[in-house]
Every structure is written in C-alpha cells, then in structure tokens.
C-alpha cells in the first residue's frame, strides 16, 4: 500500500528544530521530521519564528509530501527525518 497524507496537521518542534507531520501506510502511522533548513533560506533561518516555519511548510506542502513519499518508499521506516538531501 502507498503512503497517504490525509491529515494536514503539522507542528513545530522547537527543541529539535523541525516540523513534525504524519503519513499513513494503511493503518500504520509514519512520523516525519522536516529539518527547518528546508523551510528557510540561510539569511532568514536564524530569525525565523514558529509561524514562519509553519507558513513555509504550508506553501511547500506538495513538494514536501512528494519528498516524504519518496523517502518512505526507500526507507520504509516508521520515523523518517527529511533534510535538504531529500529535495535534490
């Protein structure tokens, strides 16, 4: 079964500096952790707020979900970290 993203919820994890979101492979939840470096250019990265990261995530959602699906197809893990490498 392919991974789906029916839930649009996402949250900012300040401690780990990432945005968390979930996908589902059938009834199994897959947790994704998106590094903030993906969401902000270097110049504004240091000054970006939680709201900035979540807005950027929403703007880039189609691309992020495509990269997440690709990473899941390769790794098949229940927890996947996404970095800039996943978007090249």
N, C-alpha and C positions, 0 to 999 in steps of 0.2 A: 504494500500500500504506500502511496506517496504522502509526503508530509503536507499538511494544510495549516493555514493560519486563520481560523475562524474568529479568534478573539483579538480585537485590536488593542487590548490593554498593553501598556508598557510602563516601566517605572525606571527612575534614575537611582542608581546605587552610588552614592557619594563616596562611600568607603573604598569601593573597588573601581571607581571612576568608569562606570559603564552603564549602558541602558539594558535592562532586562526585558525579555519578552518570551512568549511561548509559542510553540507549534505543536501539532498533534499528528501522530502516525497511528491512525485508527484510534484506539482508546488510550494510547500511551502518550504522555506529555513529554515534550522535548524542550529543555530550557536553553535559551540563547543569551549570550552576554556580548554585547556590542561595545567595543572599546570607543571611548569618547574621541580618540584621534580620527576616527572615521567621520565624525559629525562636525568637526570644526577645523577650519584652516589654522595653520600654525600661529598666525598673527593673533587671532582672537581666542585661541584654545585656552590660554591661561585665564582669561577674563570671562569666559562663557559661564552662564548660570544653568541651573537645572532646567529652567524653562527654555533656554536657548537650545539645549541638547534635545529636549523632547520635541520642540518645534522642528528642528532639523531632522530628527528621526521621522516625523510625520511627513515631511516634504520628500524624504528619500525612501519612504516605505517600500515602494515597488522594487527598487534596486536592492534594498536590504533583504527583503523576503526572497528574492531570486538568489542572492548570495547565500542566504541561510539554507535554502533548499539544496543548493549545490554542495555546501559543506556537509549537510546531513547525508546526502547521497554518498559522499566519500567516506565519512566517519561513522555514521550510523550510531552515534553515541546519544545518551540521554541528556547530556550537557555539552554545549558547544560554544566556544569563545570565537568571536569574529573580530578580525583585525583588518588593517589596510590590505594585507596579503590576499584576503578573500575577495577583494574588489578589483584585482588586477587581471 
